[in-house]
Amino acid sequence: MGLQALFFYLFAFVAVASAFMVIAARNPVYSVLFLILTFFNAAGLFLLTGAEFLAMILLVVYVGAVAVLFLFVVMMLDIDFAALRAGALEYAPVGALVGIILAVELLVVIGGSTLSPEIARNSAMPIPPISERTNTAALGDILYTHYIYFFQLAGLVLLVAMIGAIVLTLRHRPNIKRQDIPRQVARRPADAVEVVKVKPGQGI
């Protein structure tokens, strides 16, 4: 067994074990920490396959932003996790159905690549040698030429998801003063300033 195969089995075993602990841990903080460990091992697997750009993106975006954000949200918000787990069994049939669909899709992909390897070989883009072009530059060329429409479509989907999340979490509180820009623009000097003539020796 070579050194690369040894590291592959090590990263794969730790990634699978930590992914299982994400859903098995009782404390949500531990679940987020196990999720970060899963991301690190997945980045190691990407490095072994020569996809250093995906490995760095996984560490910078998911570990540096998403996972840390989840950890801060879990630690700062006072969430009653016991009440959330109480209704988890109601969604078990839907979760099982989604899991079965994903398992069937994985079996179809693995079976298709095993029975007809020439299909995957023909659909794959040629990988240039490292001496001619780096992996990141080659990925950028393919992403912004052949798959530019899918890239823009993914950006629009993320934009819609972001707007939807903002709309769902935006709550107007009645006792908080808010800025009304149209009212400020439509305001006239006669409405804002009142001239009062005060007689000598008298107050306002």
N, C-alpha and C positions, 0 to 999 in steps of 0.2 A: 504494500500500500504506500503510495507516494505521499509527500507532504501536502500537496494540494487536496488530495482525496481525504486526508485526515482532517484538514481544516474544514472541508465541506461537510463532513459528517458531524463535526463539532458544532459548527454554526447552525446546521439544520436541526440537530437535536435540541440545542438551547432555544432556538426560535420556536419550535413546536411546543416544547415544554412551557416556555413563558407565555405563548399564545393561549395555551390551555389554562394557565393560572390567571390570565386576564378575566376569564369568565367564571373561574372557580373561586377567586378570592372574595372573602366577605367584605373586606374594607375597600371602598372605591379608590382610596389613595394608593393602596397596594396594586390595584388593577392598573392604574395609570403608570406606576413604576414598572410593572411587568410589561406593559405596552411599549415603554421606552426601550426596555431590554430587547424586545422582539424587533423593534426597528433597527437597533444596532446590529443584531445578528443578520437581519435581512440585508443591511448595507454590506456586511462582510461577504455574504453570498454573491451580491452584485459585483464586488471587487474581484472575486474569484473567477467570474465569467467575463471579466474585462470591461464591464459597464461602470466605469468609475464615475461618470456623470450622474447616473441614476443613484449610485451610492451616496454621493455628496448631496444630491437633492433630497434624498430620504432623510439624511441627518439634519440638514439645514432647515427644511420645511417642516417635516413631521415632528422630529425630536425638538428642534429649536423653537417651533411656533405652536403647532397643534397640540402636541402632548403636554407641553408646559402650560398652555392655555387651559387645557382640560384639568390639569392639576390645580391651577389657581382657582378655577371655577368650583371644583369640588371642595377645596379647602376653605374658600371664602363664603360660599353660599350655605345657608342653613337648610339643607335638604333632608327630609325624612325618608331615608332609604328603606326603612322597614315598611312604610306605606307603599313605596314603589314596588317592592318585591311582592307585596301581598297580591297585587293584580297581575303578576307576571305569568301565572298559569293560564290566564285567559287568552294570552297571545301565543301559547305553546303550539297549537295546531298550525297557525300561520307561519310561525318560525320553522316548524318541521317541514312544511310545504316548500318554503323558500330554500331550506337546506337540501331537500331532495332534488329540487330543480338545479341548484348549483352543482350537486354531485353528478347528476346526469350530464350536464354540460361539460364538466371536467372529464368524465369518461368518454364522451364523444370526441373531445379534442385529443386526448391521449390515444384513444383507439384509432382515430384517423391518422395521426402522425406515425403510429406504429405500423398500421396496415399499408398506408400509402406515403412513405417518407418523401417521395418525389414532389408531392404537392406542397409541402412545407418548404422544400428546397427551392422550388420554382417561385414561390410567393415571397421569399426573403430577399431583401435588398443586398447587393454585394458589399462586403465589408472591406474598405481599403486598408492597405498595410499601415501599421503605426508610423513607419518612417515617412510615408507620404502625407497622411492626414490623421489627426487625433480622433478619438472616439467622439468627443464632444462636438468638434467641427463637422464630422460626418453626420451626426444625429441632427444638428441644426440645419444642414443642407436638406436632409430628407424631410424634416418636420416643416420647414418653411417653403418647400417646393411641391412635393407629392401630396402632403397631407395638410396643406395650409387651410383648406375649407373645414376639415375636421378639427383642426386646432382652434380656428375662430369659433366654430360651433361649441366646442368645449368651454371656451371663454364666455360665450353667451349663456350657457347653462349655469356656470358658476356665478355669473352676474345676476341671473334671475333668482338663484338660490340665496345669494346675499341679500337682495332686495326683499325677498320673502321672509328671511330671518329677521330683518330690521322691522318689517311691518308687523310681524307676529309678536315681537318683544317690545314694541313701542307702546307705551301706556301713558295717557294723559291724566295727570293728577289735578284735581280741581283746585287745590290750595296752593299751587305753585304759580308764580308770575312768569309768564312767557312773553317773548318778544313777538309783537304783531307788526310785521314790516308793512303790509298794505295800509294799516291804520296810521302808522308813522308817516308814510309818504303822503297820504291824503290829508294830513293835519295842516290847518291854516294858521297864520299868525293870530287871527282874531280868536281862535279857539284856545290858543296856548298862552296868550298874554292878555292881561286885564289891567287897564290903566285906571287907577283910583286917585282922585284928587282929594287930598287931605287938607283941611282948613288949618290955619295956624292955631296952635295951642290944642289941637285935638289929635287923638290917635287914630289908628286904622280901625 
